[in-house]
Amino acid sequence: MSEVTKISNPNTLKGVASHLEKNVIRQSKQIAKLRLENARLRGQDLGPQMELTLLKEQLKAMKRVLRTTVRALMIARLNNSFLEN
């Protein structure tokens, strides 16, 4: 289980989610740059297909973060509503 799912305060969770999202985006961009540089150094084609592949990988990473964040928010809201009743 992710540590994010243990956070019960929605405001804290939003802050953590925002931080994680920014990190994933930053890291995905860095990985894309490094893969392009690696391909260039190996003399591989740097055409649109490679760029599309890298963009798809970035999208997958962002979707993973979003799924985790949504799941954690749902758990936090359930915990809060349970505690209120």
Biopython code that builds the backbone (N, CA, C, O; Angstrom):
import numpy as np
from Bio.PDB.StructureBuilder import StructureBuilder

atoms = [
    (1, "MET", "N", (0.833, -1.167, 0.000)),
    (1, "MET", "CA", (0.000, 0.000, 0.000)),
    (1, "MET", "C", (0.887, 1.243, 0.000)),
    (1, "MET", "O", (1.919, 1.279, 0.670)),
    (2, "SER", "N", (0.486, 2.233, -0.737)),
    (2, "SER", "CA", (1.237, 3.470, -0.838)),
    (2, "SER", "C", (1.119, 4.272, 0.455)),
    (2, "SER", "O", (0.093, 4.220, 1.134)),
    (3, "GLU", "N", (2.160, 5.003, 0.788)),
    (3, "GLU", "CA", (2.126, 5.864, 1.973)),
    (3, "GLU", "C", (1.076, 6.959, 1.811)),
    (3, "GLU", "O", (0.530, 7.445, 2.801)),
    (4, "VAL", "N", (0.792, 7.347, 0.582)),
    (4, "VAL", "CA", (-0.182, 8.406, 0.315)),
    (4, "VAL", "C", (-1.561, 7.999, 0.819)),
    (4, "VAL", "O", (-2.324, 8.845, 1.285)),
    (5, "THR", "N", (-1.886, 6.722, 0.731)),
    (5, "THR", "CA", (-3.210, 6.266, 1.154)),
    (5, "THR", "C", (-3.395, 6.339, 2.668)),
    (5, "THR", "O", (-4.517, 6.205, 3.155)),
    (6, "LYS", "N", (-2.329, 6.545, 3.408)),
    (6, "LYS", "CA", (-2.420, 6.639, 4.865)),
    (6, "LYS", "C", (-2.717, 8.066, 5.336)),
    (6, "LYS", "O", (-2.982, 8.278, 6.519)),
    (7, "ILE", "N", (-2.677, 9.037, 4.435)),
    (7, "ILE", "CA", (-2.929, 10.429, 4.796)),
    (7, "ILE", "C", (-4.434, 10.636, 4.882)),
    (7, "ILE", "O", (-5.158, 10.325, 3.937)),
    (8, "SER", "N", (-4.909, 11.159, 6.007)),
    (8, "SER", "CA", (-6.354, 11.340, 6.176)),
    (8, "SER", "C", (-6.799, 12.788, 5.982)),
    (8, "SER", "O", (-7.977, 13.037, 5.727)),
    (9, "ASN", "N", (-5.890, 13.733, 6.098)),
    (9, "ASN", "CA", (-6.243, 15.138, 5.932)),
    (9, "ASN", "C", (-6.274, 15.488, 4.438)),
    (9, "ASN", "O", (-5.249, 15.393, 3.764)),
    (10, "PRO", "N", (-7.443, 15.892, 3.915)),
    (10, "PRO", "CA", (-7.559, 16.185, 2.482)),
    (10, "PRO", "C", (-6.621, 17.298, 2.004)),
    (10, "PRO", "O", (-6.097, 17.226, 0.892)),
    (11, "ASN", "N", (-6.406, 18.319, 2.829)),
    (11, "ASN", "CA", (-5.520, 19.416, 2.408)),
    (11, "ASN", "C", (-4.071, 18.953, 2.310)),
    (11, "ASN", "O", (-3.354, 19.324, 1.381)),
    (12, "THR", "N", (-3.651, 18.148, 3.268)),
    (12, "THR", "CA", (-2.302, 17.586, 3.216)),
    (12, "THR", "C", (-2.159, 16.696, 1.998)),
    (12, "THR", "O", (-1.143, 16.729, 1.304)),
    (13, "LEU", "N", (-3.181, 15.906, 1.748)),
    (13, "LEU", "CA", (-3.162, 14.992, 0.613)),
    (13, "LEU", "C", (-3.076, 15.746, -0.712)),
    (13, "LEU", "O", (-2.364, 15.329, -1.626)),
    (14, "LYS", "N", (-3.802, 16.851, -0.809)),
    (14, "LYS", "CA", (-3.737, 17.655, -2.034)),
    (14, "LYS", "C", (-2.335, 18.203, -2.247)),
    (14, "LYS", "O", (-1.833, 18.219, -3.370)),
    (15, "GLY", "N", (-1.704, 18.651, -1.166)),
    (15, "GLY", "CA", (-0.332, 19.155, -1.268)),
    (15, "GLY", "C", (0.645, 18.080, -1.698)),
    (15, "GLY", "O", (1.509, 18.316, -2.543)),
    (16, "VAL", "N", (0.509, 16.894, -1.115)),
    (16, "VAL", "CA", (1.377, 15.774, -1.475)),
    (16, "VAL", "C", (1.140, 15.381, -2.926)),
    (16, "VAL", "O", (2.088, 15.128, -3.669)),
    (17, "ALA", "N", (-0.126, 15.329, -3.329)),
    (17, "ALA", "CA", (-0.451, 14.959, -4.707)),
    (17, "ALA", "C", (0.135, 15.957, -5.699)),
    (17, "ALA", "O", (0.671, 15.568, -6.737)),
    (18, "SER", "N", (0.034, 17.220, -5.383)),
    (18, "SER", "CA", (0.599, 18.252, -6.255)),
    (18, "SER", "C", (2.111, 18.099, -6.376)),
    (18, "SER", "O", (2.672, 18.205, -7.466)),
    (19, "HIS", "N", (2.753, 17.852, -5.254)),
    (19, "HIS", "CA", (4.207, 17.658, -5.242)),
    (19, "HIS", "C", (4.596, 16.437, -6.077)),
    (19, "HIS", "O", (5.533, 16.495, -6.873)),
    (20, "LEU", "N", (3.869, 15.330, -5.889)),
    (20, "LEU", "CA", (4.166, 14.118, -6.638)),
    (20, "LEU", "C", (3.955, 14.329, -8.137)),
    (20, "LEU", "O", (4.753, 13.871, -8.955)),
    (21, "GLU", "N", (2.891, 15.015, -8.482)),
    (21, "GLU", "CA", (2.605, 15.261, -9.894)),
    (21, "GLU", "C", (3.728, 16.080, -10.538)),
    (21, "GLU", "O", (4.179, 15.771, -11.641)),
    (22, "LYS", "N", (4.167, 17.114, -9.845)),
    (22, "LYS", "CA", (5.257, 17.944, -10.368)),
    (22, "LYS", "C", (6.532, 17.123, -10.533)),
    (22, "LYS", "O", (7.254, 17.270, -11.519)),
    (23, "ASN", "N", (6.800, 16.259, -9.559)),
    (23, "ASN", "CA", (7.990, 15.408, -9.652)),
    (23, "ASN", "C", (7.919, 14.451, -10.824)),
    (23, "ASN", "O", (8.902, 14.274, -11.544)),
    (24, "VAL", "N", (6.769, 13.833, -11.021)),
    (24, "VAL", "CA", (6.611, 12.888, -12.133)),
    (24, "VAL", "C", (6.800, 13.600, -13.460)),
    (24, "VAL", "O", (7.480, 13.085, -14.347)),
    (25, "ILE", "N", (6.217, 14.762, -13.605)),
    (25, "ILE", "CA", (6.350, 15.521, -14.850)),
    (25, "ILE", "C", (7.800, 15.902, -15.086)),
    (25, "ILE", "O", (8.316, 15.747, -16.192)),
    (26, "ARG", "N", (8.462, 16.405, -14.037)),
    (26, "ARG", "CA", (9.875, 16.813, -14.167)),
    (26, "ARG", "C", (10.749, 15.613, -14.528)),
    (26, "ARG", "O", (11.599, 15.702, -15.414)),
    (27, "GLN", "N", (10.536, 14.499, -13.842)),
    (27, "GLN", "CA", (11.346, 13.316, -14.096)),
    (27, "GLN", "C", (11.060, 12.729, -15.477)),
    (27, "GLN", "O", (11.975, 12.254, -16.150)),
    (28, "SER", "N", (9.814, 12.758, -15.898)),
    (28, "SER", "CA", (9.468, 12.240, -17.226)),
    (28, "SER", "C", (10.138, 13.059, -18.325)),
    (28, "SER", "O", (10.633, 12.511, -19.311)),
    (29, "LYS", "N", (10.147, 14.361, -18.145)),
    (29, "LYS", "CA", (10.817, 15.225, -19.132)),
    (29, "LYS", "C", (12.311, 14.941, -19.176)),
    (29, "LYS", "O", (12.909, 14.877, -20.250)),
    (30, "GLN", "N", (12.915, 14.769, -17.994)),
    (30, "GLN", "CA", (14.348, 14.485, -17.929)),
    (30, "GLN", "C", (14.652, 13.149, -18.590)),
    (30, "GLN", "O", (15.623, 13.030, -19.336)),
    (31, "ILE", "N", (13.834, 12.152, -18.322)),
    (31, "ILE", "CA", (14.038, 10.834, -18.931)),
    (31, "ILE", "C", (13.917, 10.927, -20.447)),
    (31, "ILE", "O", (14.708, 10.325, -21.173)),
    (32, "ALA", "N", (12.928, 11.681, -20.928)),
    (32, "ALA", "CA", (12.745, 11.846, -22.372)),
    (32, "ALA", "C", (13.982, 12.492, -23.000)),
    (32, "ALA", "O", (14.447, 12.054, -24.053)),
    (33, "LYS", "N", (14.506, 13.523, -22.359)),
    (33, "LYS", "CA", (15.710, 14.185, -22.872)),
    (33, "LYS", "C", (16.892, 13.215, -22.922)),
    (33, "LYS", "O", (17.634, 13.164, -23.902)),
    (34, "LEU", "N", (17.045, 12.454, -21.848)),
    (34, "LEU", "CA", (18.163, 11.512, -21.791)),
    (34, "LEU", "C", (18.019, 10.397, -22.830)),
    (34, "LEU", "O", (19.008, 9.964, -23.422)),
    (35, "ARG", "N", (16.801, 9.941, -23.046)),
    (35, "ARG", "CA", (16.595, 8.901, -24.058)),
    (35, "ARG", "C", (16.868, 9.439, -25.458)),
    (35, "ARG", "O", (17.439, 8.738, -26.294)),
    (36, "LEU", "N", (16.464, 10.676, -25.716)),
    (36, "LEU", "CA", (16.762, 11.276, -27.020)),
    (36, "LEU", "C", (18.260, 11.437, -27.218)),
    (36, "LEU", "O", (18.791, 11.153, -28.291)),
    (37, "GLU", "N", (18.937, 11.897, -26.163)),
    (37, "GLU", "CA", (20.395, 12.050, -26.248)),
    (37, "GLU", "C", (21.065, 10.696, -26.459)),
    (37, "GLU", "O", (22.002, 10.579, -27.248)),
    (38, "ASN", "N", (20.589, 9.691, -25.762)),
    (38, "ASN", "CA", (21.137, 8.342, -25.900)),
    (38, "ASN", "C", (20.945, 7.830, -27.330)),
    (38, "ASN", "O", (21.863, 7.257, -27.917)),
    (39, "ALA", "N", (19.765, 8.038, -27.879)),
    (39, "ALA", "CA", (19.494, 7.602, -29.251)),
    (39, "ALA", "C", (20.383, 8.343, -30.238)),
    (39, "ALA", "O", (20.899, 7.749, -31.184)),
    (40, "ARG", "N", (20.559, 9.627, -30.017)),
    (40, "ARG", "CA", (21.416, 10.427, -30.903)),
    (40, "ARG", "C", (22.847, 9.918, -30.856)),
    (40, "ARG", "O", (23.499, 9.777, -31.891)),
    (41, "LEU", "N", (23.335, 9.643, -29.642)),
    (41, "LEU", "CA", (24.702, 9.163, -29.489)),
    (41, "LEU", "C", (24.902, 7.784, -30.117)),
    (41, "LEU", "O", (26.005, 7.453, -30.552)),
    (42, "ARG", "N", (23.850, 6.989, -30.165)),
    (42, "ARG", "CA", (23.926, 5.667, -30.790)),
    (42, "ARG", "C", (23.674, 5.725, -32.292)),
    (42, "ARG", "O", (23.755, 4.711, -32.985)),
    (43, "GLY", "N", (23.368, 6.919, -32.788)),
    (43, "GLY", "CA", (23.119, 7.074, -34.217)),
    (43, "GLY", "C", (21.740, 6.579, -34.650)),
    (43, "GLY", "O", (21.523, 6.285, -35.826)),
    (44, "GLN", "N", (20.810, 6.485, -33.701)),
    (44, "GLN", "CA", (19.467, 6.020, -34.020)),
    (44, "GLN", "C", (18.607, 7.157, -34.560)),
    (44, "GLN", "O", (18.925, 8.337, -34.405)),
    (45, "ASP", "N", (17.525, 6.769, -35.190)),
    (45, "ASP", "CA", (16.585, 7.734, -35.764)),
    (45, "ASP", "C", (15.889, 8.506, -34.645)),
    (45, "ASP", "O", (15.389, 7.905, -33.695)),
    (46, "LEU", "N", (15.858, 9.814, -34.753)),
    (46, "LEU", "CA", (15.199, 10.669, -33.766)),
    (46, "LEU", "C", (13.881, 11.200, -34.309)),
    (46, "LEU", "O", (13.470, 12.308, -33.963)),
    (47, "GLY", "N", (13.229, 10.440, -35.139)),
    (47, "GLY", "CA", (12.017, 10.884, -35.811)),
    (47, "GLY", "C", (10.803, 10.997, -34.907)),
    (47, "GLY", "O", (10.875, 10.786, -33.697)),
    (48, "PRO", "N", (9.699, 11.332, -35.528)),
    (48, "PRO", "CA", (8.445, 11.539, -34.797)),
    (48, "PRO", "C", (7.977, 10.303, -34.023)),
    (48, "PRO", "O", (7.336, 10.427, -32.979)),
    (49, "GLN", "N", (8.297, 9.120, -34.533)),
    (49, "GLN", "CA", (7.855, 7.901, -33.840)),
    (49, "GLN", "C", (8.484, 7.786, -32.457)),
    (49, "GLN", "O", (7.820, 7.398, -31.496)),
    (50, "MET", "N", (9.758, 8.122, -32.363)),
    (50, "MET", "CA", (10.422, 8.064, -31.057)),
    (50, "MET", "C", (9.832, 9.111, -30.119)),
    (50, "MET", "O", (9.616, 8.838, -28.938)),
    (51, "GLU", "N", (9.571, 10.299, -30.637)),
    (51, "GLU", "CA", (8.974, 11.353, -29.821)),
    (51, "GLU", "C", (7.594, 10.925, -29.322)),
    (51, "GLU", "O", (7.250, 11.162, -28.164)),
    (52, "LEU", "N", (6.813, 10.302, -30.187)),
    (52, "LEU", "CA", (5.496, 9.819, -29.805)),
    (52, "LEU", "C", (5.605, 8.760, -28.712)),
    (52, "LEU", "O", (4.820, 8.767, -27.763)),
    (53, "THR", "N", (6.553, 7.869, -28.834)),
    (53, "THR", "CA", (6.764, 6.830, -27.823)),
    (53, "THR", "C", (7.093, 7.450, -26.470)),
    (53, "THR", "O", (6.560, 7.027, -25.444)),
    (54, "LEU", "N", (7.958, 8.440, -26.466)),
    (54, "LEU", "CA", (8.332, 9.103, -25.217)),
    (54, "LEU", "C", (7.141, 9.835, -24.603)),
    (54, "LEU", "O", (6.957, 9.808, -23.386)),
    (55, "LEU", "N", (6.340, 10.483, -25.429)),
    (55, "LEU", "CA", (5.151, 11.179, -24.918)),
    (55, "LEU", "C", (4.152, 10.197, -24.317)),
    (55, "LEU", "O", (3.526, 10.489, -23.298)),
    (56, "LYS", "N", (4.003, 9.035, -24.944)),
    (56, "LYS", "CA", (3.107, 8.015, -24.402)),
    (56, "LYS", "C", (3.596, 7.531, -23.040)),
    (56, "LYS", "O", (2.793, 7.299, -22.136)),
    (57, "GLU", "N", (4.895, 7.380, -22.894)),
    (57, "GLU", "CA", (5.453, 6.957, -21.614)),
    (57, "GLU", "C", (5.219, 8.013, -20.535)),
    (57, "GLU", "O", (4.915, 7.681, -19.389)),
    (58, "GLN", "N", (5.360, 9.279, -20.904)),
    (58, "GLN", "CA", (5.099, 10.354, -19.957)),
    (58, "GLN", "C", (3.637, 10.331, -19.524)),
    (58, "GLN", "O", (3.334, 10.501, -18.343)),
    (59, "LEU", "N", (2.746, 10.126, -20.462)),
    (59, "LEU", "CA", (1.316, 10.079, -20.162)),
    (59, "LEU", "C", (0.997, 8.921, -19.217)),
    (59, "LEU", "O", (0.211, 9.080, -18.283)),
    (60, "LYS", "N", (1.596, 7.773, -19.453)),
    (60, "LYS", "CA", (1.372, 6.618, -18.569)),
    (60, "LYS", "C", (1.821, 6.931, -17.151)),
    (60, "LYS", "O", (1.132, 6.584, -16.191)),
    (61, "ALA", "N", (2.965, 7.581, -17.012)),
    (61, "ALA", "CA", (3.473, 7.923, -15.683)),
    (61, "ALA", "C", (2.529, 8.895, -14.983)),
    (61, "ALA", "O", (2.262, 8.749, -13.790)),
    (62, "MET", "N", (2.032, 9.866, -15.701)),
    (62, "MET", "CA", (1.111, 10.839, -15.122)),
    (62, "MET", "C", (-0.208, 10.172, -14.732)),
    (62, "MET", "O", (-0.798, 10.528, -13.711)),
    (63, "LYS", "N", (-0.670, 9.225, -15.518)),
    (63, "LYS", "CA", (-1.905, 8.501, -15.192)),
    (63, "LYS", "C", (-1.739, 7.685, -13.918)),
    (63, "LYS", "O", (-2.662, 7.598, -13.108)),
    (64, "ARG", "N", (-0.562, 7.087, -13.739)),
    (64, "ARG", "CA", (-0.309, 6.314, -12.522)),
    (64, "ARG", "C", (-0.405, 7.213, -11.291)),
    (64, "ARG", "O", (-1.007, 6.841, -10.284)),
    (65, "VAL", "N", (0.196, 8.400, -11.384)),
    (65, "VAL", "CA", (0.151, 9.335, -10.258)),
    (65, "VAL", "C", (-1.288, 9.769, -10.003)),
    (65, "VAL", "O", (-1.722, 9.847, -8.854)),
    (66, "LEU", "N", (-2.012, 10.044, -11.053)),
    (66, "LEU", "CA", (-3.399, 10.476, -10.908)),
    (66, "LEU", "C", (-4.249, 9.386, -10.253)),
    (66, "LEU", "O", (-5.050, 9.674, -9.363)),
    (67, "ARG", "N", (-4.078, 8.148, -10.687)),
    (67, "ARG", "CA", (-4.836, 7.036, -10.093)),
    (67, "ARG", "C", (-4.537, 6.907, -8.597)),
    (67, "ARG", "O", (-5.447, 6.742, -7.784)),
    (68, "THR", "N", (-3.276, 6.983, -8.253)),
    (68, "THR", "CA", (-2.880, 6.874, -6.847)),
    (68, "THR", "C", (-3.470, 8.014, -6.030)),
    (68, "THR", "O", (-3.947, 7.810, -4.914)),
    (69, "THR", "N", (-3.431, 9.214, -6.597)),
    (69, "THR", "CA", (-3.945, 10.390, -5.900)),
    (69, "THR", "C", (-5.449, 10.295, -5.701)),
    (69, "THR", "O", (-5.950, 10.563, -4.609)),
    (70, "VAL", "N", (-6.163, 9.920, -6.737)),
    (70, "VAL", "CA", (-7.621, 9.799, -6.642)),
    (70, "VAL", "C", (-7.988, 8.729, -5.616)),
    (70, "VAL", "O", (-8.887, 8.926, -4.799)),
    (71, "ARG", "N", (-7.297, 7.617, -5.664)),
    (71, "ARG", "CA", (-7.557, 6.538, -4.712)),
    (71, "ARG", "C", (-7.326, 7.028, -3.283)),
    (71, "ARG", "O", (-8.125, 6.750, -2.389)),
    (72, "ALA", "N", (-6.241, 7.752, -3.074)),
    (72, "ALA", "CA", (-5.929, 8.250, -1.735)),
    (72, "ALA", "C", (-6.962, 9.281, -1.277)),
    (72, "ALA", "O", (-7.356, 9.287, -0.110)),
    (73, "LEU", "N", (-7.399, 10.146, -2.184)),
    (73, "LEU", "CA", (-8.430, 11.134, -1.837)),
    (73, "LEU", "C", (-9.731, 10.447, -1.444)),
    (73, "LEU", "O", (-10.386, 10.852, -0.483)),
    (74, "MET", "N", (-10.103, 9.414, -2.179)),
    (74, "MET", "CA", (-11.324, 8.682, -1.870)),
    (74, "MET", "C", (-11.223, 8.029, -0.495)),
    (74, "MET", "O", (-12.179, 8.063, 0.279)),
    (75, "ILE", "N", (-10.083, 7.442, -0.190)),
    (75, "ILE", "CA", (-9.891, 6.812, 1.112)),
    (75, "ILE", "C", (-9.937, 7.858, 2.222)),
    (75, "ILE", "O", (-10.542, 7.624, 3.268)),
    (76, "ALA", "N", (-9.300, 9.012, 2.003)),
    (76, "ALA", "CA", (-9.295, 10.071, 3.013)),
    (76, "ALA", "C", (-10.711, 10.579, 3.261)),
    (76, "ALA", "O", (-11.096, 10.815, 4.406)),
    (77, "ARG", "N", (-11.479, 10.745, 2.201)),
    (77, "ARG", "CA", (-12.858, 11.217, 2.382)),
    (77, "ARG", "C", (-13.703, 10.188, 3.109)),
    (77, "ARG", "O", (-14.524, 10.539, 3.956)),
    (78, "LEU", "N", (-13.505, 8.914, 2.781)),
    (78, "LEU", "CA", (-14.239, 7.860, 3.487)),
    (78, "LEU", "C", (-13.866, 7.840, 4.963)),
    (78, "LEU", "O", (-14.731, 7.686, 5.825)),
    (79, "ASN", "N", (-12.574, 7.997, 5.252)),
    (79, "ASN", "CA", (-12.133, 8.024, 6.653)),
    (79, "ASN", "C", (-12.736, 9.206, 7.385)),
    (79, "ASN", "O", (-13.180, 9.067, 8.525)),
    (80, "ASN", "N", (-12.757, 10.375, 6.744)),
    (80, "ASN", "CA", (-13.317, 11.568, 7.367)),
    (80, "ASN", "C", (-14.814, 11.414, 7.620)),
    (80, "ASN", "O", (-15.308, 11.780, 8.686)),
    (81, "SER", "N", (-15.533, 10.871, 6.637)),
    (81, "SER", "CA", (-16.976, 10.704, 6.828)),
    (81, "SER", "C", (-17.262, 9.661, 7.886)),
    (81, "SER", "O", (-18.240, 9.778, 8.625)),
    (82, "PHE", "N", (-16.423, 8.646, 7.969)),
    (82, "PHE", "CA", (-16.583, 7.621, 9.006)),
    (82, "PHE", "C", (-16.353, 8.225, 10.394)),
    (82, "PHE", "O", (-17.088, 7.922, 11.335)),
    (83, "LEU", "N", (-15.336, 9.075, 10.518)),
    (83, "LEU", "CA", (-15.024, 9.687, 11.803)),
    (83, "LEU", "C", (-16.098, 10.691, 12.240)),
    (83, "LEU", "O", (-16.339, 10.874, 13.433)),
    (84, "GLU", "N", (-16.739, 11.338, 11.259)),
    (84, "GLU", "CA", (-17.776, 12.318, 11.577)),
    (84, "GLU", "C", (-19.050, 11.659, 12.060)),
    (84, "GLU", "O", (-19.810, 12.264, 12.816)),
    (85, "ASN", "N", (-19.298, 10.431, 11.639)),
    (85, "ASN", "CA", (-20.540, 9.726, 12.033)),
    (85, "ASN", "C", (-20.358, 8.959, 13.265)),
    (85, "ASN", "O", (-21.295, 8.311, 13.733)),
]
sb = StructureBuilder()
sb.init_structure("model")
sb.init_model(0)
sb.init_chain("A")
sb.init_seg("    ")
for serial, (resi, resn, name, xyz) in enumerate(atoms, 1):
    if name == "N":
        sb.init_residue(resn, " ", resi, " ")
    sb.init_atom(name, np.array(xyz, "f"), 0.0, 1.0, " ", f" {name:<3s}", serial, name[0])
structure = sb.get_structure()
